[in-house]
Amino acid sequence: MRDFTEKKRKTAVALGFEPGDEAPKILATGQGHVAEKIIEGAKENDIPIHRDPKLAKTLSELDFGDYIPPELYEVVIQVLMYVDRIDSVKEKMNARPKDE
């Protein structure tokens, strides 16, 4: 019988991409308490969070600093596009004049 606590254990992965990088890379990965800390840090720093447990599990098998493999480019590009849209919306909201 399978242990269901393992199935529900949270996994988090932080990705980064800088101009000139060959691909996005792993900045942090963890499960359980470490995953909670990664998510908490993202929220504290206003970094968008995308929930995809299957992708997180796959990426968590990579090491810190590893570039994502080519077979994951398409799905990770979708995540980065989501993050870019979130950032654009935040910029527009912050650019609105505030009522005084």
Secondary structure, DSSP 4 states (H G I P E B T S, - for coil): ---HHHHH--EEEEEE--TT-SS-EEEEEEETHHHHHHHHHHHHTT------HHHHHHHTTSPTTPBPPGGGHHHHHHHHHHHHHHHHHHHHHHHSPPP-
